[in-house]
């Protein structure tokens, strides 16, 4: 009986720890208290399996309206990030490098800032410049447009094909080769 109670207690503690790790929380000072990143796994969706085009529009960190409909016919790379996300900081250089390489091929990059105040988001952007604009998603409604293939971790990168459909998703920080290869595959598939 005693070993059953001990096992139950350990199981409850383990469940509490695991559920806490699934959420990223920040204290009032903005410091990170827990964080779980994606594992770098990538999903590439065959053209005939892609859902309808998504609609994504919002206000940039500079206060301007941005709508990806203006980029119709081009590939769009959407990167979900937050200022409190350590891997987001480390992948900023990679994102900018691939952005510069692929923009001549009709590829647009867009940041989707989540759960940040404007001041924190701007400070991040100043410290880790990417050369592309970001829109804010304070309440998570913009993230919902991606459906089942939406961001499940921060960072997440989603690549939209030329029709505006989700064509690929990378959970966690991207590598240079991974992001370039997957984006080029989507660019070349029509």
C-alpha positions in Angstrom: 0.0 0.0 0.0 2.8 2.4 0.9 4.6 1.8 -2.4 1.4 2.4 -4.3 1.0 5.8 -2.6 4.7 6.7 -3.2 4.3 5.7 -6.9 1.1 7.9 -7.1 2.9 10.8 -5.5 5.8 10.5 -7.9 3.4 10.3 -10.9 1.6 13.4 -9.8 4.8 15.4 -9.4 6.0 14.2 -12.8 2.7 15.1 -14.4 2.8 18.6 -12.8 6.4 19.1 -14.0 5.7 18.0 -17.5 2.6 20.1 -17.9 4.6 23.2 -16.6 7.3 22.5 -19.2 4.7 22.6 -22.0 4.1 26.2 -21.4 6.4 29.1 -21.6 5.8 31.6 -18.9 7.5 34.9 -18.1 7.5 36.6 -14.8 6.7 40.3 -14.3 10.4 41.2 -14.9 10.2 39.5 -18.4 12.6 36.7 -17.4 12.1 33.2 -18.7 10.9 30.8 -16.0 10.3 27.7 -18.2 10.6 27.0 -21.9 10.3 24.0 -24.2 11.3 24.4 -27.8 10.3 22.4 -30.8 12.5 19.5 -31.8 13.5 20.8 -35.3 11.1 18.3 -37.0 9.9 19.4 -40.4 6.7 18.5 -42.3 6.6 19.0 -46.1 3.0 18.7 -47.5 2.4 17.3 -50.9 0.6 19.8 -53.2 -2.5 17.7 -53.5 -2.8 17.5 -49.7 -2.6 21.2 -48.9 -5.6 23.0 -47.5 -7.1 26.3 -48.8 -5.0 29.4 -48.8 -4.7 31.2 -45.5 -5.5 34.9 -44.9 -3.0 36.7 -42.6 -2.9 40.4 -42.0 -2.0 42.5 -39.1 -0.1 45.6 -37.8 3.7 45.7 -38.0 5.8 46.6 -35.0 6.2 50.0 -36.7 2.4 50.5 -36.8 1.7 49.8 -40.5 -0.9 47.5 -41.9 0.5 44.3 -43.6 -1.4 41.7 -45.6 0.2 38.7 -47.2 -2.4 39.0 -49.9 -0.2 41.7 -51.3 2.4 39.0 -52.0 0.1 36.7 -54.0 2.0 34.5 -56.3 5.1 34.5 -54.1 6.3 32.1 -51.4 6.0 33.4 -47.8 8.1 32.2 -44.9 6.3 33.0 -41.6 8.4 32.8 -38.4 6.6 32.7 -35.1 8.9 34.3 -32.4 8.9 36.0 -29.1 11.4 38.2 -27.2 11.6 35.8 -24.3 12.4 32.8 -26.6 16.1 31.9 -26.5 16.1 29.8 -29.7 14.4 32.7 -31.5 17.5 34.9 -30.7 19.9 32.2 -32.0 18.0 31.7 -35.2 17.6 35.4 -36.2 21.0 35.4 -38.0 19.9 32.3 -40.0 16.6 33.8 -40.9 18.1 37.0 -42.2 20.8 35.1 -44.2 18.2 33.0 -46.0 15.9 36.0 -46.4 18.7 37.8 -48.3 19.5 34.7 -50.4 15.9 33.9 -51.4 14.2 37.3 -51.7 15.3 37.6 -55.4 13.5 34.3 -56.0 10.1 35.7 -55.0 10.3 34.7 -51.3 9.0 37.0 -48.6 9.8 36.6 -44.9 7.4 37.7 -42.2 7.8 37.5 -38.4 4.7 36.7 -36.3 5.5 38.0 -32.8 3.5 36.3 -30.1 2.7 37.1 -26.5 4.9 40.2 -26.3 4.3 43.8 -25.5 5.2 46.2 -28.2 8.2 47.6 -26.3 9.7 44.1 -25.8 9.1 43.1 -29.4 10.8 46.3 -30.7 13.7 45.8 -28.3 14.2 42.2 -29.6 14.0 43.4 -33.2 16.6 46.1 -32.5 19.0 43.7 -30.8 18.5 40.8 -33.3 17.6 42.5 -36.6 16.3 40.3 -39.4 15.6 42.8 -42.2 12.0 41.7 -42.6 8.8 43.0 -40.9 6.9 41.4 -38.1 3.3 41.6 -37.1 2.0 41.2 -33.6 -0.3 38.4 -32.4 -0.8 39.2 -28.7 -3.9 37.1 -28.3 -3.1 34.1 -30.6 -5.8 34.7 -33.1 -3.5 35.1 -36.0 -1.8 31.8 -35.2 -5.1 30.1 -35.5 -5.2 30.7 -39.3 -2.7 27.9 -39.8 -5.1 25.3 -38.5 -3.7 21.9 -37.5 -0.3 22.8 -38.9 0.0 25.9 -36.9 2.8 26.7 -34.6 3.1 24.3 -31.7 6.3 25.7 -30.2 8.2 28.9 -30.3 10.0 29.3 -32.7 8.1 27.7 -35.5 8.5 28.5 -39.2 5.7 27.9 -41.7 6.2 28.1 -45.4 3.3 29.1 -47.6 3.3 28.1 -51.3 2.6 30.5 -54.2 -1.1 30.0 -53.7 -0.9 30.9 -50.0 -1.4 27.4 -48.7 0.6 25.9 -45.8 3.3 23.8 -47.6 5.8 23.1 -44.8 6.3 23.6 -41.1 9.5 23.4 -39.0 9.0 23.2 -35.2 11.9 24.7 -33.2 14.9 26.7 -34.4 15.8 26.3 -38.1 19.2 25.4 -39.5 20.4 27.3 -42.5 20.4 24.2 -44.8 17.1 23.0 -43.6 15.3 26.3 -44.1 17.0 27.0 -47.5 16.3 23.4 -48.8 12.6 23.3 -47.7 11.9 26.8 -48.9 13.5 26.2 -52.3 11.5 22.9 -52.6 8.3 24.9 -52.1 9.5 27.6 -54.4 10.2 25.1 -57.2 7.0 23.1 -56.8 4.9 25.7 -58.6 
